Amino acid sequence: MALIAQDAVDLLLSAEIRRVRVCGADRCALRFLDRSPARNRRWCAMSRCVNRTKVRLHQARVRQSGPTTDN
């Protein structure tokens, strides 16, 4: 626990504090440090939130377009 507290203090006192983001997924509020070169990362983790968000968006598109028939 002391290591986590020390890391938090180090982050708060550093210039990287401006790179802390909140995950953009609907059901996630995790904070993460955006170390991407473009500084435009939106989600905390690919396997966690990005894939779930992609599945939800795909399912919404399928529901919107209605059933398709192959003739």
Sequence and secondary structure as in RCSB ss.txt:
>XXXX:A:sequence
MALIAQDAVDLLLSAEIRRVRVCGADRCALRFLDRSPARNRRWCAMSRCVNRTKVRLHQARVRQSGPTTDN
>XXXX:A:secstr
 HHHHHHHHHHHTSGGGGGEEE  STT   EEE   TTS   SS IIIIIHHHHHHHHHHHHHHH      
